[in-house]
């Protein structure tokens, strides 16, 4: 499950494709393993966004199959074997497209919310 906390007790759903975009953005900063990606999204969003394993790993696999991420095995900070993901050129293009779309959608939602 991928959710945003609307308030402390009620989770909210996000637009389809949002998780992929957030993963691509997170990995664009530095190659990371799955758990670190989920932690980074949660931390960067000030605990507003939470990515469950059941949503994260299928999304990582999908992005890898589409050529947006490349992966290789390595050792995590706690000496465990982990798959590290990095952004590919195709992933960089996809992130740019998704970020542009998200900016337009967010502006449209803001306009609707400001209407009396």
C-alpha positions as CSV (number, residue, x, y, z in Angstrom):
1,X,0.0,0.0,0.0
2,X,1.2,3.5,-0.8
3,X,-0.6,6.2,1.2
4,X,-0.6,9.7,2.2
5,X,-1.8,10.6,5.7
6,X,-4.6,13.1,5.3
7,X,-4.5,13.6,9.0
8,X,-3.1,11.5,11.8
9,X,-5.8,8.8,11.5
10,X,-7.1,8.8,7.9
11,X,-4.9,7.7,5.1
12,X,-5.6,9.1,1.6
13,X,-5.0,7.6,-1.8
14,X,-2.6,9.2,-4.3
15,X,-2.9,9.5,-8.1
16,X,-1.9,6.5,-10.1
17,X,1.7,6.7,-11.2
18,X,2.7,8.9,-8.2
19,X,4.7,6.1,-6.5
20,X,6.8,5.5,-9.7
21,X,7.5,9.2,-9.9
22,X,8.6,9.4,-6.3
23,X,10.8,6.3,-6.6
24,X,12.5,7.7,-9.8
25,X,13.0,11.1,-8.0
26,X,14.5,9.4,-4.9
27,X,16.9,7.2,-6.9
28,X,17.9,10.2,-9.1
29,X,19.7,11.6,-6.0
30,X,21.8,8.4,-5.5
31,X,21.6,4.7,-6.0
32,X,19.7,3.1,-3.2
33,X,18.2,-0.3,-2.1
34,X,14.5,-0.8,-1.6
35,X,14.2,-0.2,2.1
36,X,16.3,3.0,1.9
37,X,14.0,4.3,-0.9
38,X,10.9,3.8,1.2
39,X,12.6,5.4,4.2
40,X,13.8,8.4,2.1
41,X,10.3,9.0,0.7
42,X,8.8,8.9,4.2
43,X,11.5,11.1,5.7
44,X,11.6,13.6,2.9
45,X,7.8,14.0,3.1
46,X,8.0,14.6,6.8
47,X,6.2,11.3,7.4
48,X,3.3,12.2,5.2
49,X,3.9,9.5,2.7
50,X,4.4,5.9,3.6
51,X,5.4,3.1,1.1
52,X,4.6,-0.5,2.1
53,X,6.7,-3.3,0.9
54,X,3.7,-4.7,-1.0
55,X,3.7,-1.6,-3.2
56,X,7.4,-0.8,-3.3
57,X,8.9,-4.0,-4.6
58,X,6.4,-4.5,-7.5
59,X,6.9,-0.9,-8.5
60,X,10.7,-1.3,-8.4
61,X,10.4,-4.5,-10.5
62,X,8.1,-2.8,-13.0
63,X,10.4,0.2,-13.4
64,X,13.4,-2.1,-13.9
65,X,11.5,-4.1,-16.6
66,X,10.6,-0.8,-18.4
67,X,14.2,0.2,-18.4
68,X,13.7,3.2,-16.1
69,X,15.9,1.6,-13.4
70,X,19.0,-0.6,-13.5
71,X,19.9,-2.8,-10.5
72,X,22.8,-4.6,-9.1
73,X,23.5,-6.5,-6.0
74,X,25.6,-5.0,-3.2
75,X,25.9,-4.8,0.5
76,X,23.7,-2.4,2.6
77,X,24.9,-0.2,5.4
78,X,24.0,-3.1,7.9
79,X,26.1,-5.6,5.9
80,X,23.1,-7.3,4.3
81,X,22.9,-8.3,0.6
82,X,20.6,-5.8,-1.1
83,X,19.6,-4.9,-4.6
84,X,20.7,-1.3,-5.4
85,X,18.7,0.7,-8.0
86,X,20.0,3.5,-10.1
87,X,18.2,5.8,-12.6
88,X,18.8,5.1,-16.3
89,X,18.7,7.6,-19.2
90,X,15.2,6.4,-20.0
91,X,14.3,6.8,-16.3
92,X,15.6,10.3,-16.3
93,X,13.4,11.2,-19.3
94,X,10.4,9.5,-17.6
95,X,11.0,11.4,-14.4
96,X,11.0,14.7,-16.4
97,X,7.7,13.8,-18.1
98,X,6.1,12.7,-14.8
99,X,7.3,15.8,-12.9
100,X,5.9,18.1,-15.6
101,X,2.5,16.2,-15.5
102,X,2.4,16.4,-11.7
103,X,3.1,20.1,-11.7
104,X,0.2,20.7,-14.1
105,X,-2.2,18.4,-12.1
106,X,-1.2,20.1,-8.8
107,X,-1.8,23.5,-10.3
108,X,-5.2,22.4,-11.6
109,X,-6.2,21.0,-8.2
110,X,-5.1,24.2,-6.5
111,X,-7.2,26.3,-8.9
112,X,-10.3,24.2,-8.1
113,X,-9.7,24.4,-4.4
114,X,-9.3,28.2,-4.5
115,X,-12.6,28.6,-6.4
116,X,-15.4,29.9,-4.2
